[in-house]
Amino acid sequence: MTDTRSPAYGKVDHDYARELATTDPAADGPVWMVNLMCYHQIAQYADGNDGDTSGRDADDRYAPVDVLDDIGAEVVFLADVEDQLLGDAPTWDRVGIVKYPTRRSFIDMQSRPDFRERHVHKEAGMAATIVMGCQPIGSPQDRVDPEQLPDWADVPHPPTGDDGPVTVIHVIRFHPGAAEIDMVEYQNHAANSAVPHGVRIDGWFGVEGTIVGDGRQWDQVRLNTFPSKAAFMAVALDPERLQAQKKHREPAMADTYTMILRASINRLAGNT
């Protein structure tokens, strides 16, 4: 990122920005930028606002879809936050994930005039954001034959017109070493117990850096989709799972955001 100043909505990690910009082209490749977004209720334009433009509307004006198309990037996930189950302020409004063809392409985009001229809308609309550069990692579902996964029509809580699919996102910072010990024990149990309810692991990611945020560093982002919110609740309240969570998951995590999302775009399964 060429501007050394941090925007009002977060702090830029210039060390990670340099890593993105200087990655050896021979070693460069796709990066998934996970965005957590919290909006001003009313957009805060420097030249004033008549109150008709919400922070969300301003961010929609900013959305550089044509620029992303031009550089070969793709919005692979976009969702509204329905419930924030875990995590302190801010309360997030939306989650988006953009897959860039290379790390360098993300940095080069920042200096494009057609991108920079829209930034006034992001500044006006965004109260806070966390943007994490991520790489896919393995999950327990990698060991499951896709043909053995139950059809959503056959699970106890299938999707309905009133309760369609939900995606649950976990943004996690682990205690040192806990990802390889306690969290592995928990996720192995969770994978076995959740499959009957039709969970699909859309994507698990390791965080290689937080380009914009509040100074905290994160380790993983996990996105799991359930056929319905009722299905998620059945999994979350399973007594054996709760016991495993208390024994392994809670001691493993130093910090987290867990949110229930309703996705308007979800192309993660074919893009990781």
Helices and strands as residue ranges (DSSP letters): E 11-12, H 14-22, E 31-39, H 55-62, H 65-71, E 74-86, E 94-100, H 103-109, H 113-116, H 119-125, E 126-136, G 140-143, G 146-148, G 152-154, E 166-174, G 178-180, H 182-194, G 195-197, E 200-213, E 220-226, H 229-236, H 239-244, I 245-249, H 250-252, E 253-266, G 268-270
